[in-house]
Amino acid sequence: MKKSICVLICLIMIFNTGLIAFSDFEAEKLTREEWDQLYSSLVKYNNLPTLNVGADETQVSLCWHSDSEKAVAKVRVSDSESMTDADVFDGIMTPAENPGQVVCRVTVTDLEENSVYFYQWHTGEDWSKIYKFETKSFSDHKVMVVGDIQITEIYGEDSTEQSKCGYYWNNFLSEVLSKNPDISYLITPGDNTSTGSTDAEWQTLLMPEALRSLPMALAIGNHDKKGMTYNYYTNMPNEDYGRFFSGLDRDFWFRYGDVLYLFFDSTSGNAPDHMRFARKAVEANQDAKWRIGVVHHGIYGAGDSIGDLETEILLKNIFAPIFEVYDLDLVVTGHTHSQGRSHFMESGKIKQTAPTGETFVNPEGIVYLNSNVVHGVYSFDFDAEHLAYKFIENDVTTYSTLEFKGDKLILETRRGDNSELLDSIVIEKTQEHNDKTVSKFFKKLGYKVIELLGFAYTMVDNLVRKFS
């Protein structure tokens, strides 16, 4: 009897510990009326903060707008909701896109794993409402992947479509996070907004309460590139502006545990800077077990990237060799609004087939995961030899998770309305990266031609953008 009671008590303790480590996000599903009320009360402002990933797992970064005459770039963090003994982190202020405002950026450091924190940012008037942020494990952890949030612009005085888009985004997050409370951070392959030029798009994107507790890593997409607001609403780590990039162009990387993420701006064809960036990031993280690439355009993707000249000729030749030279395990893409996953690809060919539901030990080649879109999706059928999986009901938003557990990467894709499992594979890796094979040497050598052509393309593209 005593043994049974002890076992029961232990189980209760384990269960309660699990609740502490993986408690629910503040991600309430709202009715359309509730959302419209929230939207109308917030959309005329642009002061919601962005919570971004930091340079590594011990950091998160914040970014917000404030009145230039009152701005204070400070965040305070405590392990107590009463904010006693809070640590204060100072940041920087830079000009905003709007007169009379500045952008405040602060990085919080020295976070510990499996811990609960409470934080506030300074609004310029006072400290904000208190928000909760929870770190999960720094080794075994799960990541959310969602493509093309693409918050719609306001058409004239009519904000109906933008509010509707925000409504879908909020309730999508509610579904995903309620089923996956152990998510550590979110990555997206770009097209975060529709025009890239209005603060209302970013304010709408940031309205869901869950985003006060969910760090994001946001790539640049072609819609973001239509304007410059990405510059003012993000605080990405290790940004690399290159020698020849211009305007919004930049790549960035961050590290989380054993995972190195390389985010490339695929709207820029500047091959020399992209290759140099990858080399610097990989050399700084030689001990990273996993290397994950993120680009906007659907290289080996699903949907209308199949046969698209820009993707098939320009982008594959610029980016795929970089991914292969630096031995990436997985590349996340978007752009096509179509969910799909490739086989293991190398040099334009299937290196190893990757049917759903199977485990692959030390596979050769790279898997490309193409995500669809949060709102405004559409259904059509498509096919390509490189696709191992496709989801043709693209009027249903989907999401993927990457779960890192020891030597395994578990990739799953699910419906966004009910989290039904659609596709899954497991990559098991017991070998280290090999960046110095003979084939990679010749790929680097041959890439010099691509660098020259990519540089020429970038110079022409910059001139077209300047005078258009």
N, C-alpha and C positions, 0 to 999 in steps of 0.2 A: 504493500500500500504506500509506504514511504517513497519507494523508488518511483512509483507511478506519479505521485504528487510532484516529486523533483523533476521528472521528465516534463510534466505539464507546465511547471513554473518556468523551466528552461525554454520551452517552446513559446510561451507567452513573452518572455524577455526577448527572444530572437525576433518574434513578430513585431514587437514594439520598436526594437532597434531598427528594423526594416522600415517602419513607418517614419522614423526620424530621418533616416538617410534618404528615403525616397517618398517624401510626402507630396501631395498634389500641388501643382502650380496653381496660382490664382488665374484660372482659365475658364471663366464661367461662360457657358453657352447662353446667348441672348436671343430674345425674340426680335423680329425686325423692328417693332415699335421701340423696344428698349435700346436697340443699337442706334436707331435714328435719333433718339433723344441724346444719347451720349455723343454721337457724331456732331450734331448741331451745336452742342455746348463746347466742343473742343476745336472744330475745324478752322475757326477764324484765328486761332493762335498757331504758333510754331515752336512751342517751348517744351514739348515732350522730349525726354532724353533717349538716346540710343545706347543700349548696353552691348558692347562688343567684346569679343575675345581679346585676351592679352597676348603678349609675346610667348608665354608658356602657361602651363596649367595653374600657376600660382598667381595669375594676374587676370583682372578684367578692366576694361576701359569704358569710360562714359563720354558722351558728347552731347551738348545742349546749347540752345540759343539763350541769350540774356540781353537786357538793356545795357548798352555800352557804358552808360554813366553809373550804373549800379552793379555791374557784373562782378562776381567773385568766383574764381575758378577753384572751388574747393568741394571735396566729398568727404564725408565722415562715415566711419564704419565701426560697428561694435558687434560683439557676440551676444549682446543683451538688447531686447526690444526697448528698454528704457534709455538706450544710447549712453549708458554710463561708461566711463573710461574709453570713449570712442577715439580711434585713431583718425587724424585729419590728414588728407592727402591733397597736396597742392598741384595745380596744373598750369596750363597756358591758355591765353586768350588770343584769338586771331580774328581778322575782319570777317564779318558775315556777308551774305549776299544782299541783305537788306540794310538800308541806311539806319543808323541808330541802334544797331545790334552788333554783338560780337559772338563768336563761337567759343565756348569753354570746353576744354578737353582735359580729362584727368585720368590717370592710370592708378588703379588700386593694386598694391603688391602684397606679397607675403601671405597669401591665402593658404589655408591648410585643407587637406582633403577630408571629405565626409563631415563637413562643418556647416553650421548655420550662421549666417551673418545678416545684420540689419544695416541699412545704409540710407543716407540722405545726400542730396546735392544742393548747393546753394542757388536759390532762384534769382538772387539779386536783391530780393526783399527780405528773405528769411530762409531757413532750412525747409526743404520740401517735406511732404508726407514721408513717413518711414516705410521702406520697402524691405522685403526679405529676399535674400539670395542664398542658395544652398549649393555648396560644392559636392560633387560625388567622388568616386574613386579616381585617383590620378593614373592608375594603371588600367585595370579593366573598366571600360566605360562605353556608353552608347551615344551616338550622334544622330541628329535628325537632319535629313536632306530634303529640301523642298525647292522646286524650281519656279522661276518667273512669277514672283508675287504680283508684279506689274500693276500697282495701284493706278486705277484709271484717273485721268484728268477731269477737272470740272469743265463742262461745256457751257460757255457763256455764264449765265447765272444759275444754270441747272446743275446741282450737285448730286442728282439721283444716282447716276451710274457710279460715281466715286463712293458714295455711301453704301451702295449695294456691294461693291467690291470689298470695302472694309468689313462689311457684315459677313461675307463669305470667309474672309481671312480670319476674323475673330473666332468664328465657330469651327473653322478647320483646325485652328490651334487648340481649341477646347477639346475636340475629338482626339487629336494626336497625343496631347499631353496627358489627357485622362487615361489613355491606354498605355502610355509610356512615361510614367512619372520619373524614371531613372535617366532621362535625357540630360546630357551635360551641356550641350551647346548645339546651335543650328548653323548649317552651312547652306548657302544658296549660290547657284551659278549665274546670278545677275538678272537684269531687267527687274529691278526692285520697284521701279516706278514706270509710268507710261511715257511722260515727256522729259523727265529729268530736269525740269525747269521751274517747278512750283513747290512752295513750302507746304501747300495743302496736301499734296501727294505723300510727302514724308510724314506729316502729322497724322494722316489717316493710317499709314503703314504702322506707326508706332502706338496707335490707340489701344490695341488689346493689352489688358492688364498683365497677361503672361509675359510680355516682353520686358517688364521691369525685372524679371527673374531669369530670363533666358538669354545668355550671351549669343551674339550673332557674328558670323563672318560672311561678308557680303561681297561677291564678285561684281565686276562692272559688265553690264550688258549693252547691247546696241541702243536700247531705249534710254538707259541711264546716260548714254553718250550724246543724246540729243540736247542735253543741257549741262549745267555744272553743279547741280545741287548735291550730288554725291559727295563733292568736296566738303560740304558744310554740315553734313548729317552723319558722318562716319568717323571712326577713330581706329583705323586698322593698324596692326603692328608691323614693323619691319617693312614699311613701304619703300619700294624701289622705283624711282622715277627715270632711271636710265640716263643714257647720254643723248638719246635722240627722241625720247618721248616728248609729247607736247600736250597742253591742255589737261584733260581729265586722265590721261594715260598714266597707269602705274601697275606694277605687280606687287604682291606682298606674300609673306609667309608667316606661319606660326607653328609652334610645337606644343603638343599636348601629350604628355607621357611618352610613349614609344612611337607616336605618330607625327610625321612632318607633313604639313599641308603647304602646297605651292599654288597660289592663286595667280593666274595669268590673265591679263587683259587681252582677250582675243579680238577685240575691236581694233587693236593695233597690230599691223603686220610687221612690226619692227623686230625682225628675227635676231639681229645681233644682241639687242638688249634683253630679249627673252632668254636666250641661251646663257648669257652672262649672269642673269639673275638666278637661273636654275643652278648654275655652278656654285655661286656664292652660298645659296641656301643649303645645298646638299653638303658642301664642304664644312659648313658650320654645324651640321647635324649628322655626322658620319655614323653615330651610334643609333640613329632612329631605325626601329625595326620596320616600320611601314612608311611608304611615301605615297601620298594621295595628291593628285592634281585636280584643280578646279578651273574650268574655262566656260565661257558662256556658250559658244557655238557648238552645235551637235556633231562633233567629230566622231565618226562611227556611231552616229545617233539614229534615232527613229524619226519618221515623218518627213518633212520637206527638206531636210538636210541631204536626203538621199538624191543624188543627181544634181544638187545645187553646186554651181560652178565655183562660187566663193569658198564653200566648205570643202568640196572635193579636191580642188586644185590648189588654192592658196593656203587655207588653214591647215589641212592635213600635212602639207609639205613643210609648213613652218613649225607646227607644234608636235606632231607625232614623233619626229626624230628626237626632239628634246626629251619627250617622255621616255623613249626607248633608250637613249644614251644614259639617262640617269635612273633607269630601272624602276619606274613607277609601278605600283601594284594595281592602282585603280585611278580612273579619271572620271570626275563628275561633270556633266554637261547639261545644257538646257536649250533654250532658244526655239525649238521646234514645236513646243507645246504638246509633245508626244512622249509617252512613257515607253522606254525600251532598255534593253541591256545587250551588250555585244558578247561574242565569244572572246577568248583570249586572242588579241590581235598583235601582229608584229609585221612591219614592212608592208602594210597594206593587205596582208593575208591572214587567214585564220591559223594561228599557231596551235591552238588546242580548242576543241569544242567545249562548251560550258552549259549543258542542259540544266534546267532548274531542278532544285532539290538535291544536288550532289555536292560532295566535298572534293576539293582539289588540293593535293599536297605538292608544294613547291612547283606550281605551274609555270610554264613559260608564256610570255606575252602579257598584255595589259587588258583588263576589263574596262569598258566604257559604259557608264551608267547615265542614261539620258532621262531627265525628269520632265513632267508636263507642267501645267500652269495652274495657279490657284483659282482664277476666275476668268471666264470667257473661253473655256475649252470647247473643243468640238471633236466629233467622231469621224474617223475615216480609216480605211484599211491601207496598209503599206507593207512592203516586204523588201528585204535585202539579205544577201548572203551572210553579212557580218552579224546579223541579229540572232541572238540565242533566245530572246524573249521579247514579246511586244504586247502592249495592252491597247486594243483598238477602241475601247469605250472611253475616248478621251474627253467626253463630257463629264467624266467623273475625275475629280482631283485625286491624285495619288501622292504618297510620300514614301521615302525609303529611310531605313535606319542602318547604320554601320555600327556593329557591336564588336569591340576589341576584347578578346578574352584569351590571355596568354598567347599561344602561338596561332590563334585563330581569329580571322575576320569574318563575321557573320553578316552577310548582306541580305536584307529583306525589303521587299516592296509591298505596300498595302494600299487598299482603298482609303481615301480620306473621309468617307462618310460613315464607314462602319469598321474600319481597320481589318477587313478581310485580307488574309495573306494571298498575294498574287504570284510572287516569285521569290526564290531564295537560293543562295549558294553559300558555301563555306570555303574560304581559302585558308589553308593551313601552311604555315611558313616556318621551316626549321633551319633555313640557310640565310646567310648574310647577303646583302646586296653586292653585286659584282659590277663595278663601274669601269673596269680596265681590260675588257676582252678585246681581241683583235677586231671583231666586227664593229664594236663601238668606236674603236679608233678610226676606222674607215668611215663610219657614219659622221663622226665629227669632222673629218677631213672633207667629205663630200658636202657637208652642211655649209661650208664657206660660200658656195655658189648661192645657196638659199639665203644666206645672210646678206649677200650683195643685192639680190633681187628684192628681198624683203625691205632692205633699207631704201632702195629706189621707190618701191611702192609706198612706203611710209611718207617719204618726202613729197610725192605727188599727192597723196591723200591729205596731208597737212595743208598743202596749197589750195586744194579744192575746198576744204572746210573753211579755210581763212577767207576765201572770196565768195563763198556761197551764201 
